[in-house]
Amino acid sequence: MVKAEAEMLTRSLEDYLETIYLLMRDCKVARVKDIARARDVKMSSVTPAMRRLSDLGYVKYRQREFISLTKTGEAIARKTMARHDLLVRFLHEILQVSGANAEIDACAIEHHLSDESMERLVRFFEFLRRCPRASERFLDTFHSCSLVNPEVPECQEKCDFRTRRTQREAKEGIVNLAQIVPGESCVVVQITAQGAVRQRLIDMGMLPNTPIFVERKAMGGNPIWIRLKGFQLSLRKEEASGVVVTR
């Protein structure tokens, strides 16, 4: 997406993409009246928004026909929803904001959250899931924990967990996603992939504590088809190898 197009994609239009994404997941189809009902707006407000999104290449829309997302539109909708889900969890579970306000605040923040901020939020939840010292001075520990911060060579304090890490992970069934066989379910623990691959996985909604069902694998295990939050997605084997999960 070029910069000019990104600037034209307003908060309202991103919300429409997210609504279409959810309707297609839950109802298989999206129509103007369905979108209006879901967003509690008039149909006359939806139509011009659909035309605008169609002009920008994010939806396929013709009057009186079903509306569907293009690949670009789907990617933006999934990315927005991933940000919303994690922000709700952070506000409600960590800051103890009420559920209703967490939803409202997440809707306001999700459109302005940078990739860098999303990345740090994901690391924070990974830290809570993986570091045994999270309950004591956890913020200081988080900043110095090499389990979720690859730029930190070693924990600044001695941690006896490291000597028992292999045995503990084997006991809990912690492996990488590429090792899960078709027909098995698992839960995301951490994304160990780095750079653009890590960002792509995060944008797909591959967040800590998210359930995944492995549907099938191609010959040689590449690619891998999974079901994530009701949608079928495909991953390259090397991408799946960068996702730590527990059975």
C-alpha positions as CSV (number, residue, x, y, z in Angstrom):
1,M,0.0,0.0,0.0
2,V,1.5,3.3,-1.0
3,K,1.6,6.2,1.5
4,A,-1.1,8.2,-0.2
5,E,-3.5,5.3,0.0
6,A,-2.7,4.7,3.6
7,E,-3.6,8.3,4.4
8,M,-6.9,8.0,2.6
9,L,-7.9,4.9,4.7
10,T,-9.6,6.6,7.6
11,R,-10.5,5.2,11.0
12,S,-14.1,4.8,9.8
13,L,-13.1,2.9,6.6
14,E,-10.9,0.6,8.6
15,D,-13.8,-0.1,10.9
16,Y,-15.9,-1.0,7.9
17,L,-13.2,-3.5,6.7
18,E,-13.1,-5.1,10.1
19,T,-17.0,-5.4,10.1
20,I,-17.0,-7.0,6.7
21,Y,-14.2,-9.4,7.8
22,L,-16.3,-10.5,10.8
23,L,-19.5,-10.9,8.8
24,M,-17.7,-13.1,6.3
25,R,-16.3,-15.2,9.0
26,D,-19.6,-15.6,10.9
27,C,-22.2,-15.4,8.2
28,K,-20.1,-16.3,5.1
29,V,-21.5,-13.2,3.3
30,A,-21.7,-9.4,3.8
31,R,-24.4,-7.1,2.5
32,V,-25.0,-3.4,2.9
33,K,-27.9,-4.1,5.3
34,D,-25.8,-6.5,7.3
35,I,-23.0,-4.0,7.7
36,A,-25.5,-1.2,8.6
37,R,-27.0,-3.5,11.3
38,A,-23.6,-4.5,12.7
39,R,-22.4,-1.0,12.9
40,D,-25.7,0.5,14.0
41,V,-25.7,3.1,11.1
42,K,-28.1,3.8,8.2
43,M,-27.7,2.0,5.0
44,S,-27.3,5.3,3.2
45,S,-24.1,5.8,5.2
46,V,-22.7,2.4,4.2
47,T,-23.1,2.6,0.4
48,P,-20.7,5.6,-0.1
49,A,-18.2,3.9,2.2
50,M,-18.3,0.7,0.1
51,R,-17.8,2.7,-3.1
52,R,-14.8,4.5,-1.5
53,L,-13.3,1.2,-0.4
54,S,-13.9,-0.3,-3.8
55,D,-12.2,2.6,-5.5
56,L,-9.2,2.1,-3.2
57,G,-9.1,-1.6,-4.0
58,Y,-10.0,-3.0,-0.6
59,V,-13.4,-4.5,-1.4
60,K,-15.3,-6.0,-4.3
61,Y,-18.6,-4.2,-4.4
62,R,-21.5,-3.8,-6.8
63,Q,-24.9,-2.4,-5.9
64,R,-27.4,-5.0,-4.6
65,E,-24.7,-7.7,-4.6
66,F,-22.6,-9.3,-1.8
67,I,-19.5,-7.5,-0.6
68,S,-16.2,-9.2,-0.3
69,L,-12.7,-8.2,0.7
70,T,-9.8,-8.2,-1.6
71,K,-6.5,-9.7,-0.3
72,T,-5.3,-6.3,0.6
73,G,-8.5,-5.4,2.4
74,E,-8.5,-8.7,4.3
75,A,-4.9,-8.2,5.4
76,I,-5.8,-4.7,6.8
77,A,-9.0,-6.0,8.5
78,R,-7.0,-8.9,10.1
79,K,-4.3,-6.5,11.2
80,T,-6.8,-4.1,12.8
81,M,-8.6,-6.9,14.6
82,A,-5.3,-8.3,15.9
83,R,-4.5,-4.9,17.4
84,H,-8.0,-4.6,18.9
85,D,-7.8,-8.0,20.5
86,L,-4.5,-7.4,22.1
87,L,-5.3,-3.9,23.3
88,V,-8.5,-5.2,25.0
89,R,-6.5,-7.8,26.8
90,F,-3.8,-5.3,27.9
91,L,-6.3,-2.8,29.2
92,H,-8.6,-5.3,30.9
93,E,-6.2,-8.0,32.1
94,I,-3.2,-5.9,33.0
95,L,-4.6,-2.4,33.7
96,Q,-7.9,-3.8,35.0
97,V,-10.0,-1.4,33.0
98,S,-13.6,-2.5,32.8
99,G,-14.6,-4.7,29.9
100,A,-16.9,-2.2,28.3
101,N,-14.3,0.7,28.5
102,A,-11.5,-1.6,27.3
103,E,-13.5,-2.3,24.2
104,I,-14.2,1.4,23.6
105,D,-10.6,2.4,24.2
106,A,-9.2,-0.3,22.1
107,C,-11.4,0.8,19.2
108,A,-10.0,4.3,19.5
109,I,-6.3,3.2,19.8
110,E,-6.1,0.4,17.3
111,H,-6.1,2.7,14.3
112,H,-3.2,4.7,15.5
113,L,-1.0,2.0,17.0
114,S,2.3,1.7,15.3
115,D,3.9,-1.6,14.3
116,E,6.6,-0.9,16.9
117,S,4.1,-0.5,19.7
118,M,2.2,-3.6,18.7
119,E,5.5,-5.5,18.7
120,R,6.3,-4.4,22.3
121,L,2.8,-5.3,23.4
122,V,3.2,-8.8,22.0
123,R,6.5,-9.2,23.7
124,F,4.9,-8.1,27.0
125,F,2.3,-10.9,26.8
126,E,5.0,-13.4,25.8
127,F,7.0,-12.4,28.8
128,L,4.0,-12.9,31.2
129,R,3.5,-16.4,29.7
130,R,7.1,-17.6,29.7
131,C,9.1,-15.9,32.5
132,P,8.9,-17.6,35.9
133,R,9.8,-14.3,37.7
134,A,6.9,-12.4,36.2
135,S,5.1,-12.0,39.5
136,E,7.9,-10.2,41.2
137,R,9.2,-6.8,39.9
138,F,7.8,-8.0,36.6
139,L,8.3,-4.8,34.6
140,D,12.0,-4.6,35.5
141,T,12.3,-8.3,34.8
142,F,10.5,-7.9,31.4
143,H,13.0,-5.3,30.2
144,S,15.9,-7.6,31.0
145,C,14.4,-11.0,30.1
146,S,16.2,-12.6,27.2
147,L,13.5,-15.2,26.7
148,V,11.3,-12.6,24.9
149,N,13.9,-9.9,24.1
150,P,16.4,-11.2,21.6
151,E,18.5,-8.1,21.9
152,V,19.3,-9.0,25.5
153,P,22.1,-11.6,25.5
154,E,21.4,-13.0,29.0
155,C,19.1,-12.3,31.9
156,Q,20.8,-9.7,34.1
157,E,19.9,-11.8,37.2
158,K,20.6,-15.5,37.7
159,C,17.4,-17.5,36.9
160,D,17.3,-21.1,38.0
161,F,14.5,-21.6,35.4
162,R,17.1,-21.8,32.6
163,T,18.6,-25.0,34.0
164,R,15.2,-26.6,34.0
165,R,13.8,-25.0,30.8
166,T,14.3,-28.0,28.5
167,Q,12.7,-30.5,30.9
168,R,9.8,-28.1,31.7
169,E,9.0,-27.4,28.0
170,A,9.1,-31.1,27.2
171,K,6.7,-31.8,30.0
172,E,4.3,-29.1,28.9
173,G,4.5,-30.2,25.3
174,I,6.1,-26.9,24.1
175,V,7.2,-27.3,20.5
176,N,7.1,-25.2,17.3
177,L,4.0,-25.0,15.1
178,A,5.7,-26.9,12.3
179,Q,5.9,-30.0,14.6
180,I,2.1,-30.1,15.2
181,V,0.5,-32.8,13.1
182,P,-2.8,-32.3,11.2
183,G,-5.8,-32.7,13.3
184,E,-4.1,-31.4,16.5
185,S,-4.9,-28.1,18.3
186,C,-2.4,-26.0,20.1
187,V,-2.0,-22.6,21.8
188,V,0.5,-19.9,20.9
189,V,3.2,-19.3,23.5
190,Q,5.7,-17.1,21.7
191,I,6.8,-15.9,18.2
192,T,10.5,-16.6,18.0
193,A,10.7,-15.5,14.3
194,Q,12.3,-12.0,13.8
195,G,12.0,-9.1,11.4
196,A,9.4,-9.1,8.7
197,V,8.3,-12.7,9.3
198,R,7.6,-11.9,13.0
199,Q,5.6,-8.8,12.0
200,R,3.6,-10.8,9.4
201,L,2.7,-13.4,11.9
202,I,1.6,-10.8,14.4
203,D,-0.5,-9.0,11.8
204,M,-2.2,-12.4,11.0
205,G,-3.4,-12.5,14.6
206,M,-0.8,-15.0,15.8
207,L,-0.8,-13.7,19.4
208,P,0.1,-15.3,22.8
209,N,-2.6,-17.7,24.1
210,T,-4.4,-17.8,20.7
211,P,-5.8,-21.3,19.9
212,I,-4.7,-22.8,16.5
213,F,-6.0,-25.9,14.8
214,V,-3.7,-27.5,12.2
215,E,-5.8,-28.7,9.3
216,R,-3.4,-30.2,6.8
217,K,0.1,-30.1,5.4
218,A,1.4,-30.3,1.8
219,M,3.9,-32.9,0.8
220,G,7.1,-32.3,2.7
221,G,5.2,-30.2,5.2
222,N,5.2,-27.0,3.2
223,P,2.9,-25.1,3.3
224,I,0.8,-25.7,6.4
225,W,-2.9,-24.9,6.5
226,I,-4.2,-23.8,9.9
227,R,-7.5,-22.5,11.3
228,L,-7.1,-19.3,13.3
229,K,-10.1,-17.5,14.8
230,G,-12.5,-19.2,12.3
231,F,-10.4,-18.5,9.2
232,Q,-8.1,-20.9,7.2
233,L,-4.6,-19.5,6.7
234,S,-1.5,-21.0,5.1
235,L,2.0,-20.7,6.5
236,R,5.4,-21.6,5.0
237,K,7.2,-24.2,7.1
238,E,9.9,-21.8,8.1
239,E,7.2,-19.4,9.3
240,A,5.5,-22.1,11.3
241,S,8.9,-23.0,12.8
242,G,9.1,-19.5,14.3
243,V,5.9,-20.0,16.4
244,V,6.3,-21.7,19.7
245,V,3.1,-23.4,20.9
246,T,1.9,-25.8,23.5
247,R,-0.3,-28.8,22.9
